[in-house]
Structure formats: structure tokens, C-alpha cells
């Protein structure tokens, strides 16, 4: 494979231009990864809502989303991920990984959080960008590799978006007629989409965490500097996770209706409050041990988080309903099991 840079003269601003192109391509790959995640989750949520007569309003809300805004979301998210520096992106990845592990461990046996798929959107984009930056650092043909990666990611995002559009428009008809291969496959194996997403996200964030630690440690010239940075960071992240994972109120089985009404009345504010607290803690931390560019990048990250959540507000509500239904089912099973044991 040839190197694009080797064919061009060595100009002072040329290296900066290629670096900007690399950053944009990394952001594009991350944005396409987020797009694939949202498209597959939309397919799963639509099928679940279609199979539940009580969730027809959510199904229609998912179906009514404007598909023409999907490319706009990818473009905006690409710009945000390109503006965020690798240092802040690495911190965002580490913070979310710690919080995700804490959330999974705090859930009951057999339960999983559907909201976590949507809450990880921006962190997923940062993780993919960090991984590419670390893996292609110093590569002689890094730009060519990023172009290939961006092309493959764009192809996957396009097909995933077409699949979501096909399901939201024709799945109800095709699943009854049984003559569409894609819809028949989803009818038989659509329930396995969350497992597929969990495995893919686990591998992605495992690689991203290693890349994030390596990228952060590159800025330190001595062990003492690294300790001065990692010590307050560890304390801040630990306190933040403890605050976010505060035990929610345990509703008795007869109070589930009241809990549902209270949850609907507050809307999605707890999710946005979580984002504000997370970014606020990171902002204060970097004011102490970071650089001024890191502080600006945290503000850009806040915009990226809010942009991802605002775009997926309908699916976020569907995920909350999905988690509430699952928790109610688990509570009923545990209650009936305790009664039989007594």
C-alpha cells in the first residue's frame, strides 16, 4: 500500500492538514459506530413494542422518527469527536467503563439495563476514536488505514440504518406474511440483539480502556507526575460512581403503578442530571490537574453527550419502559418464589 504523504512535497502546513484529516476520519468511524448501535437497538425496541399491545404508542413514536436527520447526526457527532482531544476522550471512556461495570454488578440476577446502550453512545464514539489513535500511532500508512476504516464503518452504518427503516415500515406486514427473509430471521432471532450488542460493546470498551490508559500515560515524564494525576482522578471517579449508583427506592409490588406514574412525571431529567454531574466532576478535576484545553474539551464533550441523548429521547423512554417491565417481572417471580418457600 502506498503512502499519500510520500507523494507530496514537505510543506510546513501539510503535516497539520494530514493530522486534521486523521482526526476527522477517527471521528467519522466513531460516529458510524454510534449510528450502528442506535439502528440495531431501534430494531429491537420496535419489535418488542410491536409484540406488546400495551406499548403501541411507543411503537408509533419510534416509527415516526425522521430518518432524514440520521446523516445530520453523524456529521455533527463526527465534528464533536474530532474537536475533543484524546486526553479528555480517554477520561470519558474510563469513567463510563467504571460506571458500566458498577451498574452491571448492581443489577439483579437475570436483569440487564437497556438504557445503558443509549447512555454509552458518546463514550462509544470516544472509545473508537481513542482505539484508532493508539493503534495507528506511528503507522506509516495511518491515513490510508483510516480511510479504509471510515469506508467500512460508513457501509455498516448505511446497511444498519436501512435495516431499521425496513423493519419500522414493513416488519409488521412481513412477519405475518412470512415471505421476507430478513423479517423471518428477526422474528426467530431478534431477541438476541441485546446479547450481540453487549458482547460487541464489551470488546470495544476493553480495547478502548487499554488505549485510554496508554494515551494518558504518554503525557507524563515521570512516575511522580503520573501519581499526581491518577490519584485525584481515581478518588473523583470512585466518589462519582458511588453517588450515581446510590440505591434507588425499592417499591413494594402493590406500589408499581405509583412508581410508574412518578417516573413518567419526571421524564428523562435524571438521565440529563447524570450527564451534568459526570461532566461537572470531570470539569472540576481538570481545572485542578489538567490543562486549559482539557477544560474546553470537557465543554465540547458535554455538548456531545446532550446531542446523543436528545436525538434518542424516544428510544430512551422505550428503554425505561422495557427495564421497568423486566424489573416488575423479576420482582413478581422473586415474590412468588419466597411465598412458595414459606
DOKOL-656077 format. One record per residue (C-alpha): residue in three letters; x, y, z. Coordinates in Angstrom, 3 decimals. Example, Ala and Ser with C-alpha at 12.3 -4.5 7.8 and 13.67 -1.06 7.14 Angstrom:
BEGIN
[node 'ALA' [12.300 -4.500 7.800]]
[node 'SER' [13.670 -1.060 7.140]]
//
This chain:
BEGIN
[node 'UNK' [0.000 0.000 0.000]]
[node 'UNK' [1.322 3.443 -0.897]]
[node 'UNK' [1.592 6.395 1.436]]
[node 'UNK' [-0.271 9.519 0.391]]
[node 'UNK' [2.142 11.772 2.246]]
[node 'UNK' [5.211 10.409 0.421]]
[node 'UNK' [3.898 11.684 -2.930]]
[node 'UNK' [3.536 15.278 -1.736]]
[node 'UNK' [6.248 17.875 -1.029]]
[node 'UNK' [7.178 18.607 2.572]]
[node 'UNK' [5.349 21.871 3.285]]
[node 'UNK' [5.090 23.457 6.740]]
[node 'UNK' [1.289 23.253 6.913]]
[node 'UNK' [0.935 19.881 5.218]]
[node 'UNK' [1.584 17.823 8.334]]
[node 'UNK' [-1.083 19.812 10.192]]
[node 'UNK' [-3.532 19.176 7.350]]
[node 'UNK' [-2.943 15.414 7.406]]
[node 'UNK' [-3.302 15.399 11.191]]
[node 'UNK' [-6.648 17.195 10.851]]
[node 'UNK' [-7.764 14.658 8.245]]
[node 'UNK' [-6.804 11.787 10.557]]
[node 'UNK' [-8.791 13.306 13.427]]
[node 'UNK' [-11.850 13.770 11.210]]
[node 'UNK' [-11.637 10.186 9.956]]
[node 'UNK' [-11.339 8.875 13.512]]
[node 'UNK' [-14.392 10.916 14.489]]
[node 'UNK' [-16.295 9.600 11.478]]
[node 'UNK' [-15.573 5.980 12.420]]
[node 'UNK' [-16.730 6.669 15.978]]
[node 'UNK' [-19.907 8.387 14.778]]
[node 'UNK' [-20.675 5.456 12.451]]
[node 'UNK' [-20.238 3.044 15.364]]
[node 'UNK' [-22.807 5.034 17.351]]
[node 'UNK' [-25.143 5.012 14.350]]
[node 'UNK' [-24.915 1.207 14.064]]
[node 'UNK' [-25.650 0.856 17.783]]
[node 'UNK' [-28.731 3.076 17.604]]
[node 'UNK' [-30.058 1.387 14.461]]
[node 'UNK' [-29.812 -2.122 15.904]]
[node 'UNK' [-31.324 -1.000 19.191]]
[node 'UNK' [-34.162 0.659 17.293]]
[node 'UNK' [-34.868 -2.635 15.515]]
[node 'UNK' [-35.011 -4.495 18.814]]
[node 'UNK' [-37.205 -1.918 20.580]]
[node 'UNK' [-39.628 -1.710 17.662]]
[node 'UNK' [-40.102 -5.484 17.620]]
[node 'UNK' [-40.605 -5.569 21.384]]
[node 'UNK' [-43.170 -2.761 21.272]]
[node 'UNK' [-44.963 -4.395 18.342]]
[node 'UNK' [-45.330 -7.653 20.266]]
[node 'UNK' [-46.783 -5.885 23.316]]
[node 'UNK' [-50.314 -4.445 22.851]]
[node 'UNK' [-49.762 -2.025 25.745]]
[node 'UNK' [-46.777 -0.368 24.018]]
[node 'UNK' [-48.325 0.592 20.695]]
[node 'UNK' [-47.837 4.299 21.431]]
[node 'UNK' [-44.096 3.748 21.832]]
[node 'UNK' [-44.042 1.735 18.601]]
[node 'UNK' [-45.678 4.590 16.714]]
[node 'UNK' [-43.280 7.098 18.262]]
[node 'UNK' [-40.286 5.055 17.117]]
[node 'UNK' [-41.831 4.655 13.676]]
[node 'UNK' [-42.482 8.415 13.399]]
[node 'UNK' [-38.837 9.410 13.851]]
[node 'UNK' [-37.408 11.427 10.973]]
[node 'UNK' [-34.963 9.298 9.030]]
[node 'UNK' [-33.527 12.250 7.098]]
[node 'UNK' [-31.903 13.534 10.307]]
[node 'UNK' [-29.689 10.446 10.676]]
[node 'UNK' [-26.910 11.747 8.367]]
[node 'UNK' [-27.039 15.096 10.175]]
[node 'UNK' [-26.469 13.344 13.481]]
[node 'UNK' [-23.447 11.504 12.072]]
[node 'UNK' [-21.971 14.751 10.710]]
[node 'UNK' [-22.446 16.668 13.969]]
[node 'UNK' [-21.092 13.821 16.088]]
[node 'UNK' [-18.100 13.492 13.765]]
[node 'UNK' [-17.280 17.167 14.330]]
[node 'UNK' [-17.668 16.856 18.109]]
[node 'UNK' [-15.443 13.763 18.301]]
[node 'UNK' [-12.847 15.486 16.109]]
[node 'UNK' [-12.780 18.544 18.391]]
[node 'UNK' [-12.377 16.556 21.599]]
[node 'UNK' [-8.761 15.832 22.427]]
[node 'UNK' [-7.523 12.317 23.028]]
[node 'UNK' [-6.857 13.065 26.709]]
[node 'UNK' [-10.450 14.034 27.544]]
[node 'UNK' [-11.840 11.303 25.278]]
[node 'UNK' [-9.757 8.764 27.202]]
[node 'UNK' [-11.080 10.090 30.528]]
[node 'UNK' [-14.670 9.836 29.267]]
[node 'UNK' [-14.080 6.216 28.234]]
[node 'UNK' [-12.576 5.255 31.596]]
[node 'UNK' [-15.349 6.964 33.546]]
[node 'UNK' [-18.102 5.232 31.597]]
[node 'UNK' [-16.392 1.833 31.810]]
[node 'UNK' [-16.181 2.113 35.585]]
[node 'UNK' [-19.801 3.212 35.818]]
[node 'UNK' [-20.991 0.464 33.452]]
[node 'UNK' [-19.237 -2.242 35.476]]
[node 'UNK' [-20.769 -0.848 38.664]]
[node 'UNK' [-24.238 -0.794 37.060]]
[node 'UNK' [-23.986 -4.371 35.797]]
[node 'UNK' [-22.815 -5.628 39.193]]
[node 'UNK' [-25.627 -3.801 40.992]]
[node 'UNK' [-28.353 -5.366 38.843]]
[node 'UNK' [-30.162 -8.447 39.980]]
[node 'UNK' [-29.577 -11.881 38.544]]
[node 'UNK' [-31.028 -12.212 35.054]]
[node 'UNK' [-31.559 -8.450 34.652]]
[node 'UNK' [-29.896 -6.042 32.257]]
[node 'UNK' [-30.241 -2.314 31.676]]
[node 'UNK' [-31.448 -1.344 28.205]]
[node 'UNK' [-30.797 2.319 28.978]]
[node 'UNK' [-27.086 1.586 29.225]]
[node 'UNK' [-26.951 1.050 25.460]]
[node 'UNK' [-28.107 4.619 24.858]]
[node 'UNK' [-26.122 6.161 27.692]]
[node 'UNK' [-22.899 4.811 26.170]]
[node 'UNK' [-23.334 6.493 22.778]]
[node 'UNK' [-20.854 9.318 23.203]]
[node 'UNK' [-18.470 7.162 25.243]]
[node 'UNK' [-18.538 4.574 22.456]]
[node 'UNK' [-17.554 7.221 19.904]]
[node 'UNK' [-14.725 8.391 22.165]]
[node 'UNK' [-13.623 4.796 22.704]]
[node 'UNK' [-13.422 4.016 18.997]]
[node 'UNK' [-11.554 7.268 18.356]]
[node 'UNK' [-9.073 6.549 21.176]]
[node 'UNK' [-8.520 2.995 19.971]]
[node 'UNK' [-7.762 4.120 16.421]]
[node 'UNK' [-5.468 6.884 17.652]]
[node 'UNK' [-3.500 4.417 19.777]]
[node 'UNK' [-3.391 1.508 17.325]]
[node 'UNK' [-2.372 3.647 14.323]]
[node 'UNK' [0.099 5.855 16.154]]
[node 'UNK' [3.324 5.964 14.169]]
[node 'UNK' [1.945 3.741 11.396]]
[node 'UNK' [3.487 4.604 8.006]]
[node 'UNK' [0.148 4.336 6.208]]
[node 'UNK' [-2.137 5.509 9.002]]
[node 'UNK' [-4.209 7.834 6.822]]
[node 'UNK' [-4.885 5.110 4.257]]
[node 'UNK' [-5.905 2.725 7.023]]
[node 'UNK' [-8.274 5.340 8.449]]
[node 'UNK' [-9.818 5.886 5.017]]
[node 'UNK' [-10.484 2.146 4.720]]
[node 'UNK' [-11.863 2.031 8.258]]
[node 'UNK' [-14.126 5.005 7.583]]
[node 'UNK' [-15.396 3.411 4.387]]
[node 'UNK' [-16.179 0.126 6.135]]
[node 'UNK' [-17.809 1.917 9.076]]
[node 'UNK' [-19.912 4.041 6.729]]
[node 'UNK' [-21.018 0.924 4.847]]
[node 'UNK' [-22.057 -0.814 8.075]]
[node 'UNK' [-23.877 2.289 9.303]]
[node 'UNK' [-25.746 2.620 5.997]]
[node 'UNK' [-26.902 -1.004 5.982]]
[node 'UNK' [-27.883 -0.851 9.658]]
[node 'UNK' [-29.900 2.307 9.001]]
[node 'UNK' [-31.619 0.641 6.025]]
[node 'UNK' [-32.414 -2.378 8.188]]
[node 'UNK' [-34.016 -0.171 10.850]]
[node 'UNK' [-36.024 1.683 8.213]]
[node 'UNK' [-37.161 -1.607 6.635]]
[node 'UNK' [-38.231 -3.015 9.997]]
[node 'UNK' [-40.144 0.103 11.055]]
[node 'UNK' [-42.065 0.231 7.777]]
[node 'UNK' [-42.566 -3.385 6.669]]
[node 'UNK' [-41.805 -5.752 9.561]]
[node 'UNK' [-45.394 -5.855 10.795]]
[node 'UNK' [-46.607 -6.923 7.351]]
[node 'UNK' [-43.722 -9.241 6.500]]
[node 'UNK' [-43.760 -11.033 9.858]]
[node 'UNK' [-47.371 -12.019 9.256]]
[node 'UNK' [-46.953 -12.978 5.597]]
[node 'UNK' [-43.670 -14.842 6.250]]
[node 'UNK' [-42.128 -14.074 2.871]]
[node 'UNK' [-39.255 -11.707 3.748]]
[node 'UNK' [-36.031 -13.439 4.713]]
[node 'UNK' [-34.749 -10.558 6.849]]
[node 'UNK' [-38.003 -10.240 8.794]]
[node 'UNK' [-38.269 -14.003 9.270]]
[node 'UNK' [-34.712 -14.018 10.666]]
[node 'UNK' [-35.581 -11.187 13.052]]
[node 'UNK' [-38.785 -12.952 14.038]]
[node 'UNK' [-36.782 -16.020 15.034]]
[node 'UNK' [-33.614 -14.427 16.444]]
[node 'UNK' [-34.483 -10.780 17.111]]
[node 'UNK' [-34.416 -11.370 20.862]]
[node 'UNK' [-30.651 -11.980 20.604]]
[node 'UNK' [-29.838 -8.412 19.548]]
[node 'UNK' [-29.125 -7.210 23.135]]
[node 'UNK' [-26.694 -10.085 23.662]]
[node 'UNK' [-24.947 -9.200 20.411]]
[node 'UNK' [-24.672 -5.555 21.461]]
[node 'UNK' [-23.392 -6.470 24.928]]
[node 'UNK' [-20.618 -8.656 23.521]]
[node 'UNK' [-19.599 -6.081 20.917]]
[node 'UNK' [-19.569 -3.249 23.456]]
[node 'UNK' [-17.599 -5.337 25.953]]
[node 'UNK' [-14.844 -5.993 23.403]]
[node 'UNK' [-14.857 -2.377 22.188]]
[node 'UNK' [-14.570 -0.849 25.643]]
[node 'UNK' [-11.936 -3.394 26.724]]
[node 'UNK' [-9.692 -2.269 23.865]]
[node 'UNK' [-10.635 1.377 24.431]]
[node 'UNK' [-9.718 1.218 28.130]]
[node 'UNK' [-6.242 -0.082 27.349]]
[node 'UNK' [-5.790 2.579 24.687]]
[node 'UNK' [-7.085 5.291 27.040]]
[node 'UNK' [-4.615 4.408 29.804]]
[node 'UNK' [-1.739 4.330 27.304]]
[node 'UNK' [-2.715 7.697 25.771]]
[node 'UNK' [-2.977 9.382 29.169]]
[node 'UNK' [0.363 8.000 30.372]]
[node 'UNK' [2.126 9.355 27.296]]
[node 'UNK' [1.917 12.886 28.705]]
[node 'UNK' [3.865 12.039 31.873]]
[node 'UNK' [7.643 12.258 32.016]]
[node 'UNK' [7.993 10.620 35.424]]
[node 'UNK' [6.156 8.328 37.793]]
[node 'UNK' [5.590 11.188 40.235]]
[node 'UNK' [3.629 13.157 37.629]]
[node 'UNK' [1.514 10.107 36.844]]
[node 'UNK' [0.747 9.564 40.528]]
[node 'UNK' [-0.229 13.222 40.976]]
[node 'UNK' [-2.723 12.835 38.134]]
[node 'UNK' [-4.113 9.334 38.727]]
[node 'UNK' [-4.635 9.685 42.492]]
[node 'UNK' [-7.213 12.522 42.393]]
[node 'UNK' [-8.699 11.000 39.250]]
[node 'UNK' [-9.279 7.661 40.971]]
[node 'UNK' [-10.788 9.321 44.036]]
[node 'UNK' [-13.049 11.530 41.899]]
[node 'UNK' [-14.276 8.642 39.748]]
[node 'UNK' [-14.900 6.420 42.771]]
[node 'UNK' [-16.970 9.075 44.547]]
[node 'UNK' [-18.816 9.826 41.307]]
[node 'UNK' [-19.748 6.183 40.755]]
[node 'UNK' [-20.862 5.811 44.373]]
[node 'UNK' [-23.076 8.875 44.006]]
[node 'UNK' [-24.548 7.714 40.690]]
[node 'UNK' [-25.164 4.174 41.926]]
[node 'UNK' [-26.995 5.265 45.052]]
[node 'UNK' [-29.578 2.651 45.861]]
[node 'UNK' [-32.929 3.581 44.262]]
[node 'UNK' [-36.089 3.211 46.292]]
[node 'UNK' [-37.409 -0.345 46.387]]
[node 'UNK' [-41.108 -0.203 45.593]]
[node 'UNK' [-43.399 -2.854 47.053]]
[node 'UNK' [-45.266 -4.928 44.465]]
[node 'UNK' [-48.516 -3.038 45.118]]
[node 'UNK' [-46.822 0.348 44.509]]
[node 'UNK' [-45.550 -0.335 40.985]]
[node 'UNK' [-48.302 1.802 39.447]]
[node 'UNK' [-47.323 4.746 41.651]]
[node 'UNK' [-43.676 4.241 40.748]]
[node 'UNK' [-44.543 4.243 37.059]]
[node 'UNK' [-46.525 7.479 37.337]]
[node 'UNK' [-43.697 9.131 39.255]]
[node 'UNK' [-41.171 8.000 36.677]]
[node 'UNK' [-43.253 9.397 33.812]]
[node 'UNK' [-43.796 12.706 35.603]]
[node 'UNK' [-40.044 13.285 35.953]]
[node 'UNK' [-39.423 12.346 32.297]]
[node 'UNK' [-35.801 11.975 31.233]]
[node 'UNK' [-34.421 14.570 33.640]]
[node 'UNK' [-32.469 12.006 35.765]]
[node 'UNK' [-30.512 10.988 32.660]]
[node 'UNK' [-29.545 14.573 31.845]]
[node 'UNK' [-28.784 15.221 35.501]]
[node 'UNK' [-26.381 12.281 35.417]]
[node 'UNK' [-24.606 13.758 32.396]]
[node 'UNK' [-24.311 17.162 34.072]]
[node 'UNK' [-22.918 15.663 37.272]]
[node 'UNK' [-20.414 13.491 35.379]]
[node 'UNK' [-19.128 16.286 33.189]]
[node 'UNK' [-19.181 18.707 36.109]]
[node 'UNK' [-16.975 16.395 38.159]]
[node 'UNK' [-14.579 15.942 35.247]]
[node 'UNK' [-14.560 19.717 34.671]]
[node 'UNK' [-13.596 20.440 38.292]]
[node 'UNK' [-10.954 17.708 38.252]]
[node 'UNK' [-9.273 19.047 35.120]]
[node 'UNK' [-9.341 22.564 36.500]]
[node 'UNK' [-7.043 21.195 39.194]]
[node 'UNK' [-4.748 18.761 37.381]]
[node 'UNK' [-5.437 19.404 33.686]]
[node 'UNK' [-4.712 21.996 31.030]]
[node 'UNK' [-6.940 24.773 29.760]]
[node 'UNK' [-7.501 22.883 26.505]]
[node 'UNK' [-8.796 19.936 28.528]]
[node 'UNK' [-11.374 22.212 30.159]]
[node 'UNK' [-12.608 23.355 26.755]]
[node 'UNK' [-12.768 19.756 25.559]]
[node 'UNK' [-14.941 18.838 28.549]]
[node 'UNK' [-17.440 21.505 27.488]]
[node 'UNK' [-17.429 20.071 23.966]]
[node 'UNK' [-17.978 16.598 25.447]]
[node 'UNK' [-20.983 17.903 27.367]]
[node 'UNK' [-22.500 19.110 24.094]]
[node 'UNK' [-21.798 15.733 22.514]]
[node 'UNK' [-23.465 13.838 25.356]]
[node 'UNK' [-26.543 16.058 25.254]]
[node 'UNK' [-26.751 15.809 21.456]]
[node 'UNK' [-26.748 11.999 21.574]]
[node 'UNK' [-29.396 11.868 24.315]]
[node 'UNK' [-31.694 14.466 22.735]]
[node 'UNK' [-31.670 12.577 19.443]]
[node 'UNK' [-32.644 9.283 21.082]]
[node 'UNK' [-35.254 10.588 23.514]]
[node 'UNK' [-37.993 8.319 22.121]]
[node 'UNK' [-35.850 5.201 22.376]]
[node 'UNK' [-34.702 6.218 25.846]]
[node 'UNK' [-38.307 6.271 27.026]]
[node 'UNK' [-38.883 2.867 25.412]]
[node 'UNK' [-35.809 1.520 27.207]]
[node 'UNK' [-37.072 2.850 30.532]]
[node 'UNK' [-40.369 1.068 29.959]]
[node 'UNK' [-38.501 -2.096 28.979]]
[node 'UNK' [-36.382 -2.016 32.147]]
[node 'UNK' [-39.412 -1.282 34.328]]
[node 'UNK' [-41.351 -4.213 32.847]]
[node 'UNK' [-38.381 -6.515 33.307]]
[node 'UNK' [-37.875 -5.427 36.926]]
[node 'UNK' [-41.573 -5.904 37.680]]
[node 'UNK' [-41.438 -9.413 36.244]]
[node 'UNK' [-38.362 -10.271 38.307]]
[node 'UNK' [-39.990 -8.867 41.470]]
[node 'UNK' [-43.101 -10.961 40.884]]
[node 'UNK' [-41.014 -14.079 40.322]]
[node 'UNK' [-38.963 -13.479 43.461]]
[node 'UNK' [-42.135 -12.743 45.444]]
[node 'UNK' [-43.859 -15.909 44.302]]
[node 'UNK' [-40.697 -17.910 44.989]]
[node 'UNK' [-40.465 -16.586 48.556]]
[node 'UNK' [-44.146 -17.364 49.167]]
[node 'UNK' [-43.690 -20.935 47.957]]
[node 'UNK' [-40.623 -21.354 50.156]]
[node 'UNK' [-42.503 -20.114 53.203]]
//
